[in-house]
Amino acid sequence: MRFDEVGEISCDPRHARVFEQGWQSWTPTGTYRVGAPAPRPATALNRILCYRPDTPVPEGTYQGEGMLAVDPGDGGPVQLWSGTGPGGTPSVRVRAEGRRLVVTANGPVTAATCEGGIPAAVTGWADAVAAERAPRPIRAAPPLWCSWYGYWDKVTEADIAREIGLIERYALDVGTILLDDGYEAGIGDWLADRPGYGSTAATADRITAAGKRAGIWVAPFLVGTASTLHREHPDWLVGGADAGRMWNQDLRVLDVTHPAAAEHLAHVFRELRRQGFTHFKLDYSYAGALAGRRHADIHPEDAYRLGLRIIREAVGEDAVLHGCGAPLIPSIGHVDIMRVGPDVAPYVQPKSGDISQPGQLSARLASQVREFLHARWWVNDPDCIIVRPGVEEREHWAAFVATTGGLRGASDPLDSLDDWGMAATRELLQPAGTVPAEPVR
């Protein structure tokens, strides 16, 4: 892939810093001192799942997706390079050559000079992007309860019923109940309930009868090789697209430019809406923007946006689309809520050392840096409140969530909480704010 030189600035190598904008929800994002290492994928699988797989970063190079900012460290203003429009999102690179920094990009970019440091520069950029791409109106998302971190992929209809009862017993301010991964018969077979789960339709009825919004997890662009969909409709897949390996199977990509596949996607979401679900967590959405051979010859990002438009039309304007593992810039104007960091976990450090992977440290680092996106592009989702006994450093995670203005979602089995955990959960369950944060000076 060709990168052309687009700029050069002098710097003080001892103090120069670079801000890397990550590609998707789980990609590390942050500011790094020139010469210090920036986070990179620990494995080939992580590169597919959490980074931008078609543009691996050369050693000694920094790379931002759609935007990169440089503080030269010599007292001069911040220099920021960014994509020029709603087409493809360029990768922007910078490398040090002595006392100068050379900037290259693989697509059209514009350069800006910004006073006030990197936080002010990237916040101003986010405002400009919002003005250009018209995000959806920012709505105050109610607090939710999510099944994932309590029940994982073994969740049942009875578990959801029990938690509804506990929410009522403890009088918790929960407006949405989100059924996460584990209900489905296969990755791609979203309308077939897993044997032993129960009924998603009955779950939606039970949630709405309790006066709550019913939410459901779907990975809309993934097709697992063990699924019925993969077996019966191989012609609906993006040729040559490898979406990684999870759930003990290889993952492929649904080709939303294929008319029959597009109608299938619309049918899935129309049916889930008919059942009563109105909050849709769209996970592993990076898959929709992977390169490959599609029925229509369009840019992968355009295919991704097409998929989101199909889903929106199927569920209606009043439904909530909640991006996760999703390309950030291509999602503007399509989603209401966006995960802005990796998954949290009952432990602090990611097990592989790769901070794209689950862990409280991973979730905190990316979400903290991306707080400037909240109420500018969407409602930020820093991930769930988990504070039951046995969660490492739970007080620190709760304290971090309290500093964020975005979505608040609990995910502990409520009867597992001790007095401190229940008090912290009750305090944190507040509606998302709708006022953007000011940049840190």
N, C-alpha and C positions, 0 to 999 in steps of 0.2 A: 504494500500500500504506500502510495507516494505522499510524502510530507514536504511542503514547500516552505522556505523561510518567509516569515511574515513580520519579523521584528528583531531588534537587538537593543539591549540597554546595558549601560555600565552599572556596576554594582560594587558594594563592599562585600566580598565573599564571606567575611566573618559574621555579618549580620543580615544578609539577604534572606528573604523567606518567600515561599511559594505556596499558594492556595490551590489545591487540587479539588475540582468539583467531580464527585463520583457519578458514575453512569446510572445506577439504579439504587433502590432502597437499601440494599445490603452492602453496596460498595463503600469502603472507607472514604471519608471526606475530611479534609483538614488542612492545616497550615504547617509547613515543614521548613526547617532551616536548610538552606542550600548546602549540600554536602552530606546531610543526614538522610538515612534511608526512609522512604515512604512505604506504607503497607502494600504488599504485593501478594498474589495468591500462593498458598502453600502447596496446592496440588492442581493438577489439570482439571479435576472436577470442580474445585472451588472457582477456577477461572471462568468456567461456563456458568455456574450457578450464581455467582456474586459479582463478577467484574464484567468488563466488555470484551468478550472472547475474541472478537475479530481484530482488536488492536492491542496486542500485548505490548507492554512498555519495555523499551530497551534499558539495560542497566545504566545507571547514572543519569537517568532522564526522569522528569516529572511530567505528568499528563493529566489534564482536566478534560472532562467530557462536556462540550458546549461552552465551557468557560474556564479560564485559568488566570489567576492574578499574581503579580509579583511586587513585593516590596523590596526595592533595591538595597535597603539597609544603609544608605549613605545620606539619608535625610531627604531624598527626593520623593516625589509622589508615587503612589501605586500605579502600575501599568496593568491594564486588564484587557484580555482578548476574549471575544465571544462570537458565537455564531450569528449570522446575519438575518435569519428568517425562520419560518416554520417548516422548512424542508428537512434535510438530514442534519443530524447533530454532529458537528466536526469535533475531532479530537485535537487538542492543542497541547504542544509539548514545549518544554524548556530544558536546556542543558547549559551547564557552566563551561565556559572556555576562558580560564584565567579570571580577569576582572570584568568580563562581560557575560551576559546571558543571551543565548540565541533562542529565538522562539520560532517554532514551525507548526504547521497545521495541515490537515488532509482535506480541508474544505474552506469555503469563504469565511473569513472572520473580519471583525472590525476591532480597532484598538481604541482604548479610552484612557485618559489620564485622570486619576481620582485622588483627591485630598482626604485626609482623615484616617488613613490606615486601611488594612485589608477588610475589617468588619464593615466599615462604611462603604467601601468600594463594592463588595459583593451584595450588600443590601440595596444599594442604588441600582445595581445590575438587575436584581430580582424585581424591583419596582418597574424598571424599564421593560423587562420581559412581560410582566403582568399587563402593562399598558398595551403592549403589542399583541399578546395572545389571548387576552380576555378570559381569565379563569372564571369558573362558575362562581356564583354568589357564595360568599362565606356564610355558612349557617352554623349556629351554635349546636354542635353535636352533643346529644345527651350522653351521660356515662353509660357504659355497657358492662355486661358480664360475658366472658368468653370461656368456652369449654376446654380450650387447648391445654393450658399449663396445669390443669387439674386432672383431666381424664385422658389426654393425649389421643391416640387413634383408637382407643377402646371405648370411647363414649357411647352411651346408649340413650334411647328415648327416656328411659326411667331416670337416668342421671339428670337430664335436663329438667324433668318434672320435679325431682327432689330439690334442685337448686332454685327453681321458681318458688317453691314453698319456703325455702330458707330466706330468699330475698324478701318475701312478704313478712315472714316472722321477725326478721331483724329490721324491717322498715328501711331498707337500703335504697338510696336514690339511683336506681338503675332504670334507664329508659329503653335499652336495647339488650336482647339476649342473643348472643352469636353462637350458633352451632358451628364448630370448627371441623377440621379434617377428622375423618373416621366414620362418617355415616355412609359413605359411598361404597358401592360394590367394586369399583375400580377407578383408576385415574383416567378420566375421560368418560366414564359411565356414571354421570352425575344424577341421572334420574332412576337409577337402580340402587335400592337401599342394601347396605351390607347385611348379610345374614347375621342376626343377633343384635342389630342396631334397633330395629323397630320401624317406625314410619316417619319420614320427614314431614309429610303432610300433617300427620297428627301432632308433631312437634310444633309446627307453625301455628296450628289451631290452639294449642295449649298456651303458647307464648302470647298470642294476640288476645286470647280470652283473659289473660292476666293483665291486660292493658299495656303490654310492652310491644315494641317494634321487634319483629322476628328477623334475625340475620343468619346468613349461611355462608360458609366458606366454599369457594370453587376455584380451581386452577384452570381457567377457561381455555387456555391455549396449549395445555399439555395433553398428550395422549400416551399413556403407558403401554409398553409392548405386551403386557399381560391382559389388557382390556379387551372387551368385546368390540369396542369401536375400532381398535387397531386391527383386529382380526377380520372384521367385516368390511372396512372401508379404507384400505391402504391408499387408495387414490385421493383421499382427503388430506393427506399429510404433505408437509413441505419437504421436497426432495433434498436430501443431503443435510438436513438440519438436525444437529445433535443437541438435545436440551439437557443432557447429563444423565445421571443415574440416581434414582431415589426409590423408596418403597420396593427395594429388591428387584428393580426392573429398569431397563433403558427407557428413556423418555424421548418422544417425538413431538412435533409441532403441528397443530391443526392449521390447515391452509384456509384462512377465512376469505381468500379471493376465489376459492372454488364455490360455485353457486350452491351445490348441495351441502357442502360443509358449512357455509354461511347460514343456510336455512336451519341446519341442525343446531348450530350455536344459538340462533334466535329462538328456536323451539325450546331448548333447555331453559333459557332464562324466562321465556313466557310462562312455561309450566311452573317454575319455581315461584314466579310472581303470582300465578293463579293459586298456588298452595297457600300464599299469604306472606311470603318473605319479601321484605322491602329494603333490607340492608345486605349488600353483597360484597363480601371480602374477596377480591380478585387476586389470588396469590400466584407466585411463580410467573408473574406476568412478563418477565424478561423474555420468555419463550416467544411471545408474539412478535418480537422485533429481531429475532435471529435471522441471519441470512440463509438463503436456500432457494431452491427452484419452486416457484409458486405458479398456480394456474394463470394468474395475471402477472405481467412483468412490471411490478411496482417496487419502490424502495421498501426495505423491511420496516422502516418506521411508519411509512404510510399504511402498510398492512396492519401494523399494530393499532394505529389510530382507527382504521376501518373496523377492526374487531371491537374496539371500545364503542364505536358508534352503533354497531349491531346490537351490542348488549344494552346500551342506553335506550335505543328504540324499543327493545323488547320489554324492558322493565319500567320505563316511564321516567319523566323528568322529576317526579317526586321521590323516586327511589334514591338510596345512597349507594354510590360506587366508591369502594374503599380499596385503593391500590396497595399492593404489597409485593416486594421483589420486582418492582416495576421501574422501567426507564423513566427518569424524573421529567426531563424537559418534554419528551413526546406526550406525556400524560396531561400536560396543562390544558385546562378547558374541558377535560373529560371526566376527572374524578373529583369527588367531594372531600375525601380523606386520603392521606398518603402516609404509609409507613416511611419513616425517614432514617431508620437504622436497622441493623441486624436484629434477630430475635433476642429477647432477654432469655434468661435461664435461671435455674435455682443456684447456679454457681457464678462466680465473678469472672474468672479468666476463661476465655475460649479454650477448649481442650487442645486444639491444634496449634495455638499461638497465632493463628490468622484472625485478625479482628473483623473479618467479614462473617465470621462464624458465631453461633449463639454464645451469649455470655453477657453479664451485666455491664462489664467494661466496654464491650463492643457496642452494645445498644446505646450506652450513655455517650460515648465519644462522638459517634456520628450524629445522634439526635441533638446533642448540645450544639454542635457546629451548625446544624441545619435549622436551628430555631428561627433564623431570619426568614425562612420560607413560610412559616405559619401565618395564616390569615392574609398572606400575599398571593399564594398560588392555590391553597387548599387549607384544610385543617390538618396539622401535623399529627401523626401517630407515633409516639416514642416507644410503644409497646406496653404490655399489660403490667398492672400492679400485681406482684406476687410477694406476699409477706407472711406466709404461714411459717410456723416453726420448722427449722431444717433448711430454710432458704439462707444461703450465705449472705452475710452483711445486709440483711433485709432492711435495716434502718437506713443504710446509705442509699439503697435503691429507692425507697419511699421518699427520701429527702430530695433525690434528683427529680423524680416525677413531679414533686410539688413545685419545682422551679419552672416547669414547662407549661405552655398555654394551651396545648393541644388536647387530643382525645384522652379521656381517662377510662380505662377498662380494667376491671378486676378479673382474675382468672384462677383464684384459689377455690377449691371446694370449701364452701363457706363454713361448714361444720368442722373444718380442720384448723380454723383460726383460733388463736388464744386471745386474751383480752387486748393485748397490744396490737395484734394483727387486725382485729375487728375495728378497733378505734382508728388505726391508720387507714384502713380501707374506707371506712365511713367518711373520714375527713377528706380523702383524696377524690372520692367520687363526686366530681363537680362537672358541670357542662364545660365544653371547650370554649375558650375565649375567642372573640372575633376581632380583636385589635392587634395589628402587627407589632412585634417587638421592635424597639429602637436598637440600632447597632451599638455594640459595646465600643466605647472610645478607648 
